[in-house]
């Protein structure tokens, strides 16, 4: 490692020690550091181009060095974390859905390899932030418990419309897999073609095209699972028939993007989840969410003070 790389890594390490980053996942921290570098470029450039840091280099070169160091540092945490999440996945739900035998190790290996691909490609790394954060903190777990206890709209959509004959644990593993693979759809879209930059949603036709390609690469996973994966990036406004698991994946992926663990709530203020779902309900059409799902999740968050 050359001296510039060492200095870049040390500078990034200091930025990551900021207490304000506590409670965020590795990819959230990465995004916030990049935003900080962009926002403070004018102030940072004179200092970082001095003899103490990177003499003779312009801001573009310095930024590239810092981001490279940031990716490497975050990957040291992210890679084992993803491996841990995949190792906890139980693919039994696929056997129950398909009534066929599935090789757990083969499926886990394919998913793990694909997550490495998603992590390493710039076009999907950023899209992984929300899904990874949701899976990392287990955001869906407590909501699924409530959903199965209440047996209301979301439960009906899962069990009667999508026709999942699964218990709450199997659905949890299905949803975690759905979340982790959700960014895969962006591998098959060139540039911003077919994608809404503001919402991240893709047109239904592009999702179907991605499904065809994804099936060739994740052969251990059946089509109903892969359909739910790609439909997690399709607006409910454009396709009213997308799976309940896909709709939940879209919602919890968005929630994960700005989720922060262990936030202290001021007296009289809304709790974090209640506040987020309240805002999401007002903007459900823009983001392509299922408003009835948001209504139920909002009630769950409010009643449990989440």
Backbone bond lengths (Angstrom), bond angles and torsions (degrees), N, CA, C in turn:
res aa  C-N    CA-C-N  psi(-1)  N-CA   C-N-CA  omega(-1)  CA-C   N-CA-C  phi
1 X - - - 1.470 - - 1.534 109.03 -
2 X 1.357 117.23 123.40 1.462 119.99 -178.54 1.526 111.20 -74.77
3 X 1.339 115.11 171.43 1.470 119.43 -173.94 1.524 112.24 -64.26
4 X 1.345 117.55 -35.76 1.464 120.02 178.33 1.525 110.98 -62.78
5 X 1.319 116.10 -42.31 1.467 120.36 179.50 1.519 111.15 -64.82
6 X 1.342 115.91 -39.36 1.467 120.52 178.89 1.527 110.25 -63.57
7 X 1.334 116.21 -45.04 1.469 120.01 -179.92 1.532 111.43 -66.52
8 X 1.328 116.09 -38.59 1.471 119.81 178.68 1.521 110.36 -64.21
9 X 1.320 115.86 -42.67 1.467 120.34 -179.91 1.529 110.76 -64.42
10 X 1.332 116.72 -39.69 1.468 121.02 179.87 1.532 110.57 -66.76
11 X 1.328 116.52 -39.58 1.466 120.39 179.78 1.529 110.43 -65.33
12 X 1.322 116.03 -43.31 1.470 120.83 178.58 1.526 110.40 -63.99
13 X 1.325 116.83 -39.58 1.469 120.65 179.47 1.527 110.62 -59.99
14 X 1.338 116.37 -39.40 1.467 119.68 178.57 1.531 111.02 -66.83
15 X 1.320 116.70 -40.75 1.468 119.77 178.58 1.525 111.06 -62.44
16 X 1.311 116.55 -38.44 1.466 120.86 -177.70 1.526 112.70 -72.23
17 X 1.328 116.72 -12.81 1.466 120.04 177.64 1.526 112.41 -81.99
18 X 1.319 116.84 -3.10 1.467 121.30 179.86 1.527 109.84 -59.54
19 X 1.338 118.65 122.74 1.472 121.45 -179.30 1.532 113.42 -58.06
20 X 1.327 117.00 -24.14 1.468 120.46 -179.21 1.525 112.19 -65.52
21 X 1.341 117.06 -16.16 1.463 120.88 -179.11 1.529 112.62 -88.92
22 X 1.318 116.58 -3.73 1.468 119.48 179.07 1.528 110.27 -65.53
23 X 1.316 115.64 142.36 1.460 120.12 179.10 1.512 113.74 88.39
24 X 1.347 116.70 -0.55 1.457 120.75 177.13 1.527 109.98 -106.10
25 X 1.325 116.57 152.44 1.462 120.87 176.90 1.527 109.58 -74.21
26 X 1.332 116.22 169.65 1.465 121.06 -178.43 1.527 111.84 -58.38
27 X 1.324 117.73 -44.26 1.464 120.24 -178.71 1.526 112.20 -70.91
28 X 1.317 117.30 -32.10 1.467 119.52 174.39 1.531 110.19 -64.82
29 X 1.330 116.36 -42.19 1.463 120.51 178.06 1.521 110.26 -61.39
30 X 1.315 115.95 -41.38 1.464 120.54 178.17 1.526 110.93 -59.35
31 X 1.316 116.73 -47.34 1.468 120.80 179.57 1.525 111.29 -60.40
32 X 1.329 116.24 -41.56 1.463 119.14 -177.54 1.528 111.87 -68.65
33 X 1.328 116.62 -35.83 1.469 119.82 177.04 1.530 110.17 -65.88
34 X 1.328 117.08 -42.99 1.468 120.50 178.91 1.528 110.49 -63.04
35 X 1.321 116.60 -41.93 1.467 120.34 177.04 1.533 110.71 -61.68
36 X 1.332 116.25 -40.41 1.469 120.94 178.31 1.528 110.78 -61.71
37 X 1.331 116.63 -43.80 1.466 120.43 -179.35 1.526 111.16 -64.18
38 X 1.319 116.94 -41.93 1.465 120.73 178.17 1.536 110.67 -64.06
39 X 1.321 115.73 -47.08 1.469 120.57 -174.41 1.527 112.68 -68.07
40 X 1.335 116.33 -27.89 1.466 119.89 -174.58 1.528 112.99 -113.78
41 X 1.320 116.39 22.33 1.466 120.67 -177.55 1.531 112.18 -56.24
42 X 1.321 116.74 -44.20 1.476 120.28 -176.94 1.524 112.03 -62.38
43 X 1.327 116.84 -35.94 1.464 120.86 -179.70 1.534 111.65 -81.02
44 X 1.326 116.73 -34.27 1.463 120.61 -175.57 1.527 112.89 -79.69
45 X 1.332 116.87 -35.13 1.468 120.77 -173.48 1.532 113.64 -54.72
46 X 1.344 120.50 -48.82 1.476 119.59 -179.09 1.527 112.99 -60.75
47 X 1.319 116.45 -40.36 1.468 120.27 -178.82 1.521 111.43 -69.91
48 X 1.334 116.20 -46.96 1.464 120.03 -174.40 1.525 113.51 -75.21
49 X 1.339 117.36 -15.42 1.472 119.60 176.57 1.533 111.42 -93.47
50 X 1.330 116.19 3.51 1.470 120.79 179.54 1.525 110.50 -78.81
51 X 1.328 115.89 173.02 1.456 121.13 -177.37 1.514 114.55 -61.13
52 X 1.313 116.57 -26.49 1.467 120.26 -178.44 1.527 112.35 -69.84
53 X 1.337 116.27 -25.60 1.463 119.27 -175.32 1.535 112.33 -117.85
54 X 1.332 117.20 -86.79 1.468 120.20 -173.13 1.536 109.91 -129.06
55 X 1.325 117.70 71.02 1.475 120.82 -176.94 1.531 111.99 -61.78
56 X 1.345 115.05 140.28 1.456 120.14 176.80 1.512 114.93 82.63
57 X 1.329 117.37 -3.22 1.465 120.39 -178.85 1.532 110.19 -102.31
58 X 1.337 114.96 141.79 1.463 119.07 176.27 1.525 109.72 -84.53
59 X 1.349 116.07 174.67 1.463 119.62 -175.02 1.526 112.16 -63.43
60 X 1.312 117.59 -36.95 1.466 120.60 179.82 1.529 110.91 -60.54
61 X 1.322 116.66 -42.64 1.469 121.13 179.01 1.529 110.98 -68.45
62 X 1.323 115.65 -41.21 1.471 120.17 179.34 1.523 110.38 -64.44
63 X 1.333 115.59 -45.18 1.469 120.35 179.58 1.524 110.41 -58.66
64 X 1.328 116.80 -43.10 1.465 121.23 179.22 1.530 111.20 -61.41
65 X 1.323 116.55 -41.93 1.470 120.97 177.63 1.527 111.28 -62.25
66 X 1.326 115.74 -45.31 1.465 120.42 -177.33 1.526 111.56 -67.13
67 X 1.319 116.82 -42.20 1.465 119.64 -179.93 1.524 110.55 -67.13
68 X 1.326 117.37 -38.17 1.462 120.25 176.00 1.521 111.44 -60.78
69 X 1.339 115.80 -42.83 1.470 120.45 177.65 1.520 110.87 -66.27
70 X 1.330 116.03 -37.92 1.468 120.80 179.22 1.523 110.88 -63.71
71 X 1.337 116.90 -46.84 1.465 120.44 179.22 1.529 110.71 -58.82
72 X 1.327 115.97 -44.39 1.462 119.54 -179.38 1.518 112.23 -63.23
73 X 1.325 116.36 -42.88 1.469 121.14 -179.87 1.524 111.12 -65.90
74 X 1.328 116.36 -44.83 1.461 120.26 179.68 1.523 110.72 -65.98
75 X 1.332 117.07 -38.58 1.468 119.99 179.47 1.523 112.15 -61.76
76 X 1.323 116.72 -30.48 1.468 119.97 178.02 1.526 111.28 -61.37
77 X 1.323 116.51 -27.60 1.465 121.95 177.99 1.526 110.62 -96.13
78 X 1.323 115.36 -42.42 1.464 121.36 -173.84 1.523 113.18 -65.81
79 X 1.323 117.13 -44.15 1.467 120.39 -175.53 1.526 112.23 -59.55
80 X 1.339 119.59 -52.77 1.469 118.59 177.99 1.525 113.09 -65.43
81 X 1.330 116.79 -29.70 1.465 119.87 178.66 1.527 110.45 -66.59
82 X 1.328 117.07 -44.12 1.463 120.74 177.07 1.526 110.92 -62.63
83 X 1.328 116.01 -41.41 1.468 120.27 178.72 1.524 110.76 -61.29
84 X 1.315 116.12 -39.30 1.469 120.80 179.24 1.517 111.06 -65.73
85 X 1.332 116.98 -43.07 1.466 121.06 179.69 1.521 110.35 -63.20
86 X 1.340 116.86 -44.15 1.471 120.60 179.95 1.523 110.76 -64.80
87 X 1.330 116.87 -38.89 1.470 120.02 -179.60 1.525 111.95 -64.50
88 X 1.336 116.65 -24.24 1.467 120.56 179.52 1.525 112.41 -85.73
89 X 1.330 116.84 -14.50 1.462 119.77 -179.64 1.521 110.49 -66.92
90 X 1.315 115.49 133.54 1.463 121.13 175.56 1.527 107.15 -111.72
91 X 1.326 115.83 116.07 1.463 120.75 -175.06 1.523 112.94 -87.38
92 X 1.327 116.61 13.48 1.464 120.31 178.72 1.520 111.66 -57.89
93 X 1.323 116.55 -30.73 1.469 119.19 -178.53 1.529 111.59 -58.95
94 X 1.338 116.83 -30.55 1.467 119.99 179.05 1.518 110.29 -69.06
95 X 1.319 115.87 -40.19 1.471 119.28 177.31 1.521 110.71 -62.74
96 X 1.323 116.57 -39.43 1.464 120.35 179.71 1.527 111.26 -68.90
97 X 1.323 117.04 -33.86 1.463 120.91 178.91 1.523 111.62 -72.92
98 X 1.324 115.78 -40.15 1.461 120.77 -172.43 1.523 114.01 -99.04
99 X 1.344 115.18 -13.12 1.465 119.78 -175.26 1.531 111.11 56.20
100 X 1.321 115.43 35.98 1.461 120.96 178.03 1.523 108.84 -135.40
101 X 1.322 115.65 157.27 1.453 121.31 -179.36 1.526 110.09 -74.39
102 X 1.333 115.71 140.64 1.459 120.77 178.68 1.519 109.05 -130.04
103 X 1.329 116.17 136.17 1.457 120.54 177.20 1.531 108.99 -83.23
104 X 1.329 115.56 106.77 1.467 121.82 -176.76 1.525 111.78 -55.61
105 X 1.323 116.97 -47.39 1.462 120.63 -176.05 1.525 111.64 -65.21
106 X 1.330 116.13 -38.32 1.467 120.09 179.74 1.523 110.45 -66.08
107 X 1.327 115.93 -44.39 1.467 120.40 179.39 1.526 110.54 -63.18
108 X 1.332 116.70 -44.83 1.467 120.89 -179.54 1.525 111.16 -63.06
109 X 1.341 116.61 -39.33 1.466 120.47 179.62 1.525 111.07 -64.85
110 X 1.335 116.55 -42.09 1.466 120.23 179.08 1.528 111.03 -64.97
111 X 1.319 115.96 -44.09 1.467 120.15 -179.95 1.530 110.19 -64.59
112 X 1.334 116.92 -43.83 1.461 120.87 179.29 1.518 112.30 -60.64
113 X 1.333 116.22 -43.85 1.464 120.60 179.20 1.524 110.92 -64.98
114 X 1.321 115.80 -36.70 1.465 119.34 -178.95 1.523 110.95 -71.32
115 X 1.315 116.74 -35.37 1.467 120.08 177.22 1.530 111.02 -65.65
116 X 1.331 116.43 -34.88 1.462 120.01 175.19 1.524 109.92 -61.48
117 X 1.329 115.55 -41.10 1.466 121.28 177.58 1.530 110.85 -62.53
118 X 1.331 116.18 -44.99 1.469 120.52 179.76 1.524 111.27 -64.57
119 X 1.316 115.56 -36.88 1.471 121.46 -179.52 1.524 111.65 -69.09
120 X 1.318 116.59 -35.45 1.464 120.63 -172.35 1.523 114.16 -87.66
121 X 1.322 117.87 -16.74 1.467 120.29 -178.85 1.532 110.16 -95.30
122 X 1.324 117.48 127.24 1.477 120.58 -177.31 1.523 113.68 -56.14
123 X 1.343 117.44 -36.48 1.463 120.02 -175.70 1.522 112.95 -69.69
124 X 1.328 117.05 -17.72 1.466 119.31 179.28 1.526 113.08 -114.99
125 X 1.320 117.47 -17.64 1.472 119.63 -177.79 1.527 111.01 -60.20
126 X 1.344 116.04 -46.68 1.464 118.72 -179.54 1.522 111.16 -65.33
127 X 1.330 116.99 -36.33 1.464 120.45 -179.44 1.527 111.65 -70.69
128 X 1.331 116.52 -14.31 1.465 120.99 179.97 1.529 112.08 -80.68
129 X 1.326 117.23 -16.29 1.470 120.73 -174.00 1.523 112.75 -56.12
130 X 1.334 117.57 -54.45 1.463 120.83 -178.40 1.516 113.41 -62.86
131 X 1.353 117.75 -52.46 1.465 119.73 179.32 1.528 113.30 -59.47
132 X 1.343 116.12 -44.16 1.462 119.40 -179.89 1.522 111.10 -62.58
133 X 1.330 116.72 -44.16 1.465 120.54 -179.38 1.520 110.92 -61.96
134 X 1.331 116.71 -42.32 1.468 120.63 178.58 1.522 111.01 -61.47
135 X 1.343 116.40 -42.96 1.466 120.32 179.71 1.530 111.09 -71.90
136 X 1.319 116.68 -39.52 1.469 121.95 -178.74 1.529 111.68 -60.32
137 X 1.324 116.21 -44.99 1.467 120.59 -178.25 1.529 112.69 -91.38
138 X 1.334 117.74 -1.77 1.467 120.20 179.76 1.518 112.38 61.84
139 X 1.330 116.60 39.43 1.466 121.12 -175.20 1.524 112.27 -58.58
140 X 1.329 116.40 -35.31 1.475 119.38 -174.59 1.523 113.36 -74.91
141 X 1.323 117.47 -22.66 1.469 120.67 -169.07 1.523 113.81 -56.21
142 X 1.323 116.43 -52.68 1.463 119.31 -175.28 1.524 111.25 -69.61
143 X 1.329 116.87 -29.62 1.468 119.30 178.11 1.525 111.06 -70.73
144 X 1.318 117.19 -39.53 1.467 119.67 178.97 1.521 111.31 -63.46
145 X 1.324 116.54 -38.55 1.468 119.65 176.84 1.528 110.11 -58.02
146 X 1.324 116.82 -46.30 1.467 121.49 179.56 1.527 111.48 -67.04
147 X 1.313 116.95 -39.68 1.473 121.54 179.77 1.520 110.58 -59.76
148 X 1.319 116.61 -42.88 1.466 120.18 -178.55 1.526 111.68 -75.29
149 X 1.319 117.20 -26.89 1.463 119.64 175.81 1.526 111.29 -73.19
150 X 1.321 116.32 -40.73 1.466 121.24 -175.72 1.529 112.81 -76.16
151 X 1.332 115.49 -33.16 1.477 120.56 -177.69 1.531 111.51 51.56
152 X 1.316 115.07 49.91 1.463 121.07 -179.42 1.534 109.79 -105.02
153 X 1.326 116.82 -143.88 1.465 121.64 -172.06 1.527 113.10 -57.33
154 X 1.338 117.50 -50.75 1.465 119.63 -175.63 1.521 110.60 -64.10
155 X 1.316 116.89 -41.70 1.466 120.62 178.31 1.524 110.32 -61.20
156 X 1.328 116.83 -41.47 1.468 121.34 178.32 1.531 110.34 -62.10
157 X 1.328 116.28 -43.69 1.465 120.10 -179.41 1.530 111.34 -64.40
158 X 1.324 116.66 -37.16 1.466 120.82 179.33 1.522 112.18 -71.09
159 X 1.323 116.12 -45.36 1.467 120.12 -170.32 1.521 114.77 -94.59
160 X 1.321 117.72 -31.40 1.465 120.39 -176.14 1.526 113.12 -102.26
161 X 1.329 116.05 -38.09 1.469 119.38 -179.11 1.529 110.42 -86.74
162 X 1.344 116.92 -54.20 1.469 119.70 176.47 1.527 111.25 -76.41
163 X 1.325 115.65 -18.08 1.468 123.22 175.65 1.528 112.80 61.90
164 X 1.307 115.71 44.99 1.457 120.22 175.32 1.519 109.18 -85.29
165 X 1.294 116.90 119.52 1.463 121.75 176.06 1.526 108.22 -95.58
166 X 1.315 114.46 62.98 1.457 121.00 -173.86 1.515 110.60 -129.22
167 X 1.332 115.67 151.21 1.452 120.77 173.93 1.515 110.18 -83.23
168 X 1.315 115.64 177.80 1.458 120.16 -175.67 1.529 112.02 -61.80
169 X 1.328 118.40 -36.58 1.462 120.61 -179.38 1.520 111.70 -67.60
170 X 1.340 116.12 -41.81 1.465 119.74 179.03 1.531 110.83 -64.73
171 X 1.328 116.32 -40.40 1.469 119.74 178.23 1.527 110.19 -64.74
172 X 1.318 116.71 -36.86 1.471 120.23 178.72 1.525 110.89 -60.70
173 X 1.334 116.72 -44.60 1.467 119.96 179.10 1.526 111.02 -66.75
174 X 1.321 116.49 -38.66 1.466 121.30 176.57 1.524 109.64 -60.13
175 X 1.318 116.72 -46.94 1.461 120.97 -177.00 1.529 111.47 -68.06
176 X 1.331 117.64 -38.81 1.464 120.17 177.28 1.529 110.66 -62.75
177 X 1.336 116.78 -42.08 1.461 120.29 177.48 1.522 110.31 -63.91
178 X 1.323 115.74 -42.72 1.466 121.83 178.33 1.533 110.51 -57.92
179 X 1.320 115.88 -44.83 1.464 120.98 179.72 1.528 111.60 -62.92
180 X 1.326 116.45 -49.28 1.460 120.65 -175.02 1.525 112.63 -62.19
181 X 1.330 116.35 -37.31 1.465 120.07 -177.08 1.524 113.25 -91.27
182 X 1.313 117.48 -5.83 1.467 121.31 -176.53 1.531 113.71 -51.09
183 X 1.338 120.18 -40.86 1.472 119.34 -178.78 1.527 114.15 -67.07
184 X 1.324 118.54 -10.68 1.467 121.07 -176.15 1.518 112.72 -56.74
185 X 1.322 117.14 -30.89 1.465 120.53 -177.32 1.532 111.46 -59.47
186 X 1.326 117.32 -28.07 1.468 120.68 -176.61 1.525 112.76 -76.98
187 X 1.328 117.28 -11.50 1.462 120.30 175.75 1.522 111.27 -68.84
188 X 1.318 115.62 -23.35 1.461 120.03 -172.52 1.528 112.57 -106.99
189 X 1.324 115.91 14.21 1.463 120.87 177.97 1.522 107.83 -119.36
190 X 1.313 117.33 120.69 1.459 120.78 -178.70 1.522 110.00 -82.49
191 X 1.331 115.68 124.72 1.460 120.66 -178.59 1.506 111.27 61.57
192 X 1.327 116.80 -134.90 1.466 121.41 179.19 1.517 111.30 -99.29
193 X 1.336 116.47 11.71 1.459 120.85 -177.44 1.524 110.90 -59.25
194 X 1.311 115.85 122.88 1.461 119.97 176.50 1.509 114.73 77.49
195 X 1.342 117.79 2.24 1.466 121.30 -177.01 1.521 110.78 -118.57
196 X 1.321 115.88 136.09 1.460 121.47 174.35 1.524 107.60 -85.22
197 X 1.314 117.02 115.53 1.469 120.59 -175.61 1.527 112.76 -61.56
198 X 1.324 116.74 -35.72 1.466 120.57 -175.95 1.521 112.17 -71.88
199 X 1.328 117.20 -38.86 1.463 120.72 -174.40 1.519 113.58 -105.55
200 X 1.338 117.58 -19.90 1.456 120.66 -176.21 1.512 113.19 81.01
201 X 1.331 117.54 -2.29 1.465 120.99 -179.67 1.531 110.50 -74.41
202 X 1.337 115.71 149.45 1.461 120.96 178.80 1.523 109.32 -116.51
203 X 1.318 115.90 156.24 1.456 120.31 177.83 1.524 109.75 -68.06
204 X 1.310 115.77 147.43 1.457 121.61 -175.62 1.529 111.97 -55.42
205 X 1.331 117.05 -39.73 1.461 120.60 -177.07 1.521 111.63 -63.76
206 X 1.343 116.72 -35.13 1.459 120.48 178.81 1.531 110.80 -73.25
207 X 1.312 116.40 -33.87 1.466 120.18 176.84 1.522 110.59 -64.03
208 X 1.329 116.71 -40.84 1.466 120.43 179.48 1.525 110.49 -65.76
209 X 1.319 116.27 -37.01 1.465 120.11 177.62 1.532 109.91 -66.25
210 X 1.331 115.76 -40.64 1.463 120.24 178.27 1.525 111.04 -64.13
211 X 1.335 116.32 -36.40 1.466 121.30 179.46 1.521 110.78 -58.81
212 X 1.317 116.29 -43.04 1.461 120.92 -179.74 1.523 111.20 -61.05
213 X 1.333 116.69 -43.19 1.462 120.98 -179.92 1.526 111.78 -71.39
214 X 1.318 115.70 -39.67 1.460 120.47 -177.71 1.525 111.00 -63.78
215 X 1.326 115.97 -36.34 1.459 120.40 178.96 1.517 112.80 -61.82
216 X 1.326 116.53 -28.43 1.467 120.79 179.39 1.525 111.70 -77.39
217 X 1.325 116.18 -23.00 1.459 120.28 -174.89 1.528 113.54 -101.10
218 X 1.326 116.80 -26.96 1.472 120.67 178.87 1.524 108.30 -117.29
219 X 1.308 115.27 69.08 1.467 121.09 -172.41 1.523 113.22 -69.31
220 X 1.325 117.28 -18.78 1.467 119.77 -179.71 1.522 111.88 -76.31
221 X 1.335 116.95 -16.37 1.466 120.63 -176.91 1.525 110.28 -102.76
222 X 1.327 117.84 131.74 1.470 121.37 -178.26 1.527 112.42 -72.77
223 X 1.319 115.34 162.28 1.466 120.93 -176.50 1.529 113.91 -58.43
224 X 1.348 120.45 -41.08 1.473 118.73 179.55 1.529 113.21 -58.03
225 X 1.325 116.94 -34.51 1.466 120.70 178.13 1.526 110.28 -71.70
226 X 1.329 116.83 -45.23 1.462 120.77 -179.38 1.527 111.81 -66.66
227 X 1.328 116.65 -33.33 1.469 119.97 175.86 1.522 110.32 -61.10
228 X 1.311 115.93 -44.76 1.460 120.20 178.83 1.522 110.91 -62.84
229 X 1.333 116.52 -36.46 1.464 121.33 178.60 1.526 111.03 -61.03
230 X 1.333 117.39 -52.78 1.472 119.63 -176.24 1.528 111.47 -72.85
231 X 1.330 116.98 -31.29 1.466 119.69 179.81 1.526 112.38 -72.03
232 X 1.333 116.75 -12.76 1.459 119.95 175.07 1.516 112.75 -65.85
233 X 1.333 116.44 -12.87 1.465 121.09 178.68 1.523 112.06 -112.01
234 X 1.333 116.69 16.17 1.468 122.18 178.76 1.526 108.87 -109.73
235 X 1.319 116.60 135.62 1.462 121.14 179.73 1.522 111.11 -66.73
236 X 1.328 115.86 136.47 1.469 121.04 175.96 1.525 110.18 -65.48
237 X 1.328 116.86 -21.72 1.467 120.66 175.94 1.524 111.22 -67.10
238 X 1.336 116.14 -31.38 1.461 121.37 -176.33 1.520 113.00 -90.28
239 X 1.320 116.37 -25.16 1.468 120.09 -178.26 1.525 108.49 -144.56
240 X 1.314 116.32 102.13 1.465 121.49 -176.65 1.529 112.36 -78.45
241 X 1.323 116.45 -0.14 1.460 119.68 -176.00 1.525 112.81 -108.18
242 X 1.327 117.05 6.85 1.460 117.24 -179.13 1.530 110.36 -67.91
243 X 1.316 114.63 150.66 1.456 122.35 -172.18 1.530 112.12 -61.30
244 X 1.327 114.81 150.48 1.468 120.19 177.88 1.526 110.85 -60.58
245 X 1.342 116.64 -38.18 1.465 119.94 178.76 1.529 110.88 -64.12
246 X 1.330 116.87 -35.21 1.466 120.98 177.89 1.523 110.56 -67.82
247 X 1.333 116.36 -41.95 1.465 120.49 179.56 1.531 110.97 -64.53
248 X 1.328 116.20 -41.27 1.467 119.91 177.31 1.522 110.83 -66.00
249 X 1.320 116.07 -39.26 1.460 120.87 178.49 1.525 110.98 -59.90
250 X 1.327 116.71 -42.75 1.469 120.68 178.94 1.525 110.88 -61.71
251 X 1.323 116.08 -43.13 1.466 120.82 -178.07 1.527 111.35 -67.59
252 X 1.334 116.79 -49.39 1.466 119.12 -175.58 1.529 112.18 -74.28
253 X 1.326 117.12 -25.63 1.459 119.99 173.27 1.526 110.02 -64.93
254 X 1.330 115.66 -43.63 1.468 120.26 177.98 1.525 110.90 -66.22
255 X 1.326 116.45 -39.63 1.474 120.02 177.80 1.521 110.31 -63.23
256 X 1.326 116.23 -38.71 1.454 120.28 -177.53 1.516 114.03 -65.22
257 X 1.316 116.97 -27.36 1.468 119.78 -174.70 1.527 112.28 -59.61
258 X 1.340 117.78 -40.05 1.475 118.44 -179.78 1.525 112.18 -117.70
259 X 1.327 116.60 22.58 1.466 121.04 178.36 1.529 109.89 -70.93
260 X 1.316 115.51 141.08 1.464 121.02 173.98 1.513 108.44 -134.65
261 X 1.317 115.73 126.93 1.463 120.82 -177.17 1.523 110.88 -77.50
262 X 1.326 114.97 149.62 1.468 122.82 172.50 1.534 113.66 57.19
263 X 1.328 115.28 43.82 1.465 119.79 178.01 1.526 109.35 -80.75
264 X 1.324 116.07 131.69 1.459 120.31 177.11 1.525 108.84 -81.94
265 X 1.328 116.63 126.43 1.464 121.71 -176.77 1.524 109.55 -97.30
266 X 1.317 115.52 127.67 1.468 119.97 177.52 1.526 110.33 -69.21
267 X 1.322 115.86 150.38 1.462 120.41 179.48 1.536 110.13 -58.93
268 X 1.321 115.03 131.05 1.461 120.39 178.74 1.513 114.59 87.59
269 X 1.330 116.83 -11.03 1.468 120.01 -179.37 1.524 110.47 -88.40
270 X 1.327 116.40 154.99 1.459 120.63 175.62 1.519 109.88 -68.04
271 X 1.317 116.39 146.90 1.458 120.97 174.02 1.532 108.80 -69.73
272 X 1.355 118.12 157.30 1.472 120.38 -172.88 1.528 114.78 -56.60
273 X 1.335 117.50 -48.52 1.466 119.36 -178.10 1.521 111.66 -67.38
274 X 1.322 116.32 -42.00 1.464 119.45 178.84 1.525 110.12 -58.98
275 X 1.311 116.09 -44.29 1.460 121.02 179.72 1.525 111.13 -62.96
276 X 1.342 115.82 -44.04 1.468 119.23 -178.06 1.524 111.08 -64.97
277 X 1.336 117.07 -46.31 1.467 119.78 -179.24 1.527 111.46 -66.06
278 X 1.318 117.16 -31.76 1.461 120.50 176.46 1.529 110.63 -62.29
279 X 1.328 115.87 -45.23 1.467 120.50 178.25 1.525 111.04 -66.56
280 X 1.330 116.11 -41.61 1.472 120.39 -179.89 1.523 111.57 -61.93
281 X 1.328 116.59 -35.87 1.477 119.91 178.78 1.525 110.89 -63.47
282 X 1.319 116.23 -38.32 1.471 119.51 -179.50 1.527 111.93 -69.98
283 X 1.324 116.02 -25.95 1.471 120.44 -175.00 1.529 112.77 -115.00
284 X 1.334 116.92 22.15 1.464 120.10 -172.42 1.524 113.11 -60.52
285 X 1.331 117.58 -36.29 1.467 119.98 -179.30 1.537 110.87 -66.76
286 X 1.309 115.74 -42.00 1.467 120.51 -178.89 1.528 110.95 -61.01
287 X 1.341 116.69 -42.78 1.464 120.63 -176.77 1.528 113.69 -91.06
288 X 1.331 116.99 -4.89 1.460 119.81 176.76 1.512 114.17 75.14
289 X 1.343 117.42 28.31 1.461 121.32 -179.74 1.525 111.14 -86.81
290 X 1.318 115.31 161.42 1.464 122.64 173.50 1.532 107.17 -84.67
291 X 1.327 116.92 111.85 1.461 121.13 -174.93 1.522 112.13 -62.86
292 X 1.325 118.26 -34.63 1.465 120.12 -179.71 1.529 110.79 -67.23
293 X 1.324 116.53 -35.85 1.463 119.33 175.51 1.520 110.29 -65.70
294 X 1.327 116.28 -43.53 1.465 120.07 179.12 1.522 111.39 -61.63
295 X 1.332 116.89 -40.29 1.468 120.65 178.41 1.526 110.74 -58.83
296 X 1.331 115.76 -45.55 1.467 119.55 -178.25 1.524 111.17 -68.27
297 X 1.323 117.17 -43.00 1.462 120.71 179.63 1.526 111.30 -65.66
298 X 1.325 116.74 -35.34 1.469 121.03 176.29 1.529 110.29 -62.51
299 X 1.327 116.79 -44.94 1.469 120.84 179.39 1.525 110.82 -62.53
300 X 1.328 116.04 -41.73 1.468 120.05 179.04 1.528 110.13 -61.93
301 X 1.334 116.63 -46.30 1.467 120.83 -179.83 1.524 111.37 -62.96
302 X 1.336 116.37 -42.61 1.467 120.73 -178.15 1.521 111.31 -65.93
303 X 1.335 116.78 -45.25 1.464 120.73 -176.96 1.521 112.73 -69.53
304 X 1.336 116.67 -27.64 1.460 120.27 -179.12 1.529 113.08 -100.18
305 X 1.343 115.55 1.61 1.467 121.30 179.49 1.527 111.58 56.90
306 X 1.346 114.66 47.33 1.467 120.46 178.78 1.521 110.21 -96.54
